Amino acid sequence: MDFFKREPDIAFMAYRRPLALLTAVLIVAAIGFLGVRGLNLGLDFTGGTLVEVGYPEAVELAQVREVLAEDGYDDAVVQTFGTARDILIRLAPDAGQGDALSNAVLETLRTDNPAAELRRVEFVGPQVGDELAEKGGLALLYALGGILLYVAFRFEYRFAIGAVAAVVHDVVVTLGIFAAIGMTFDLTVLAALLAVIGYSLNDTIVVFDRIRENFLRIRKGTAESIANRSINQMLPRTLVTSLTTLLVLFALALFGGELIRGFAVTLIVGVLVGTYSSIYVASAAALALGVSKEDLVPPPKEGEDADDEQP
């Protein structure tokens, strides 16, 4: 099915310089949020105890925090979980662990509301949390290094730099949005972030493939015009893929429950940012580095020129 009746003719690369400013602003803002607010790391990375408590009616978070503080849990992090009747309480590792801590917290809450009901208890030691955070960061670095080598081997080093720049852009902006909105960053979100890297790279590789084909096939035309034509040729495929993926992700975010919401939100942001970066970061970076037809045309085989000169 054709998304467009005819091939679109949009001068994407004509806007690459103004949009480079937008890209820089997004990255600086993301780094600023990460530096000032930081990520709201989940229990997987910080360690501690997570207690989920249910109420028959909606409760005020301020009241729950006050009750806990009166019993010595001053550092408890309290937030809703899906609805105002479900409360998550995160306690630092030094507060204790196991059934004794969860029962003590439940008894404290029942002094204010006897209908409080314990739903779930999770505990992660501080050493395990530090180890998970370290390995998660290494996983991101290994993924970026592998992408650089793969694209440099398959295409040309300028394309490799553009692809890595796009992926770094996607990761930094996605993390910055999480820092800005304060959503919990846990292992599920980290897994989604790795999936974003794969999605963004796939979109970029598809565009690069078409650019390389057109460089070899089209005899006349500037690098900018060939890049524009390549992006326009792949635009229907990009839109159909992105829109169908977003439909599924929005359904997961709305109806999948709180446990999967962070995963879905990460991928939604990643799909949107990745579609933008495959055009205005990856392709624009390759053009800025001076990629040309001569860089992609394979050299003639030995003796080929001599054969051409013979009558």
N, C-alpha and C positions, 0 to 999 in steps of 0.2 A: 504494500500500500504506500503510495507517494504522499508524503506530508505536504509537499508543495506541488502545484500543478506544473511549475517550471522551476529551474534552478534559481535560487535567490541571488541577488547581486548587491551585497552589503559591503561597504568599504570598511571592514573591521579594523584593519591596520592603520587607517587614517586617524583613528582616535587613540592610538596606542600611547602617544606621548602625554596627552591630557590625563588618560586613565592611569598612567604610571604614577602620577601624583596621588590619585585615589588609592592605588595599591600601597604606596608608601605611607599614606595617612592611616590605612587599615592596619598595617604592620606596627607602626609606632603606637597606635591606640591599643592594640592587642598587647604589646610588650608593656605598655604603661599599666594596663589593668592587671597583668600578671605580676608586675613589680609592686604595685600599690596594694591591691586586694589579694592577689594570689589565688590559687585554686582551692576550692573547698574539698580537700582530700577526704575520701571516704575511709571507712574502717579498714579496708584492705591495705591501705598505705600508712595510716597513722597508728594502727593498733588500738586496743581498747575493747569495750563492751557495748553492744548495740541491743537495746531493749525496745520491743514494739508493744505498745499498750493500746487496747481498744476501749472505747466508751460507747454507751448506748446513744448518747447525744453529743453534739458538737461542744468542744471545750476551748477555752482561751489559752493560748500558749503562754502568755504572761503569767497566768494563774498557776500553770504547771511548773514553770520555772521558779516561781516564788515558793511553792511548796517544797520543791527539791532543795532550793537554797537554804531554807529553814532547817533542813535535816543534814546539812553539810555538803550537799552536792552542788557547790557554787559553779563549778566549771562544766556542768552538764549542758550539752547542746540539744535543744528541743526543737522539733519541727514536725509539721504535718506529713502524713504519708498517704497521698491519694485523696483523702477526705479529712474534714475537720474533726471527725470522730476517731481517726487513727493517728497515733502519736509515736514518733521515733525519738528515743533518748539515747544520745551517744555519750559515753563516759570514758575518761582517760584511763590508761592502763593502771595508774597508781591508785585508782578508786577501788580496785579489787577485781575479782573475776568469778565466773562460775555461777552456780545456782544461788549461792549465798547472797551475792550482789543483786541479782535480778529479783530475788524474793524481798530483799530489803527495800529496793526501789519501789516494788509493787505495794508493799505495806505502807510506805511513805505516801504514795499517791492515794491509797485507799483511805487515809485519814481525812483527805479532803473530799474524795468521791468514792464511796464504797463499791460502786458499780464498775470500777476499773478492772480490766481483764488482761492478763498476760497473753500475748499472741506469739512472740518469737524472741529468742535470745541468741546472739552471736558474739563470739569472742575471738580476737586476733591478737597474738602477742606482739610487743613492739619490735622485736627482732625480725619476726616474719614480715611485718609491715615494711620495715626498712629494706628488707631483701626484695620484696615485691616491687617497691618503688625503684630500686636500683636496676632490677632486671627489666622493668617496663621501659625505663629510659634507654637502656642498652638496646632493647628490641627496636625502638624508633630509630636509633642511630644506625644499627645494622641494616634496617630496611632502606634508609636513605643512601647508605654506601652501596648496597646491592643495586639500587636503581641507577646510580651514577655509572657503575661499571657496565650494567646491562645496556643502557641507552648509548653509552660511548662505543660499545662493541657493535651494536646493531646499526647505529646511524653515524654520528659524527660528534666530536666533543662539544661543539656549540649546542647541538640539540640536547646533549646530556646535561649541560649546565642549565639550559632552559627548563628541562624536565624536573631537575632537582630543585630549582628555584620555585617552580609551581608547587611542588609537594611541600616544601618548607613553608611557603606562603599559606597553604591550606591548613597545615598543622598549627602554625602560630596563630592564625586568625580564629580557628576553631577553639583553641585553648583560651584565647583572649575573650571570646564570647562566653565561655564557661566561667571564666573569672568575673566577667561583668555581671552575669545574671546570678552567680552564686550557686549554680547547680552542682550537686555532689559529683566529684570525679573519682570513680572507682574502677575496678578491673573490667567491668562491663563496658564502661566508656572508653577505656584504653583499647579494648578489643575493637570497638567501633572506630576508633581513631586509626588503627592499623588497616581496617577495611576502607577507610577514607583514602588512605595512601594508595591502596590498590585501585580503587575506583578512579581517582584523579590520574594516576599513571596510565591506566587503560585508555581514558579519554584523550590524554595527551599523545599517546603512541598512535592512536587512530588518526589524529590530525597530522602528526609527523609523517606517517606512512604516505598519506595523500600528498603532502608537500613534496616529499622525495619523488614520488611518481611523477608529479607535474613538473618538477625541476628537470627531470630526464626526458619528458615527453614534449613539453612546450618549448619551442626554440626561441621565441621572442617573449619579452616581458621582463619587468623588474622582479626582484625578489619579493617586494611588497605586493605586487599584483598577483603573483603566483600564490603567495600565502593567502591572500583574500579569496582567490578562487577555490583553493583547497578547503578553507574553512566553510565557505558557502556550500560546497559539495557535500561536506560531512554534517552540515547543520541539521537536516531532517533527521538523520540518525541520532545525533546528540540530543535533540529535543524529545524525540520519542522515547529514548532510553531514560533520560532524566525525568520526564513527566511520569512514566509508568513506575519508575523506582520511587518517586516522591509520593505517589498515590498509596503505595504499600506502606511507606514509612509514616505518613500522616495517620493511616489507619492504626498502625502499631502504637504511635504516640498517644492517640486519643482513646483507644480501646484495649491496649495491651497491658494496662496496669502500671503501677508505679515502678516495679522492678525492672521493666524493660524500657521505660520512658527515656532514661538517659541514653541508652543505646540508640533509640530511634531519633532523638533530637540531635545527637552527634552526627548521624548519617545524613539527616536532613540538611544541617549546616554544611556538611562536607560535600554533598552533591551540588548545592548551590554555589559554594565557593570554588569547588573543583571545576565546574563548567566554566566559570569566569576565568580561572587561572590557566586553563588549557589554551585559551585564546590570548588573553591579555597579559599573561606572565610568561608561559612557556614559549609560545610562538613569537611574542614581541621580544623576548630576551634573545632568541636565536637570531632574529633579524638585527637586533642591536649589536650583536657580536660579529655581524658581517658574514653570515652564512650565504653562500652563493651556489650557482649551478656547478662551478668548477670543483667545489668541495665534495659534490655528490656523484659526479660522473666518474665511473670506474676508469682507471688508466688503461690505455691500449696494451694488449698482450705483446710480448716480445716478438719482433719480426713482423707485426701486423702492419706497421707503417711502410716497411720495405716492400711487402706484398702489394700495398696500395699503389706504390710508385711504379711498379712494373706495368708495361703496356699490356 
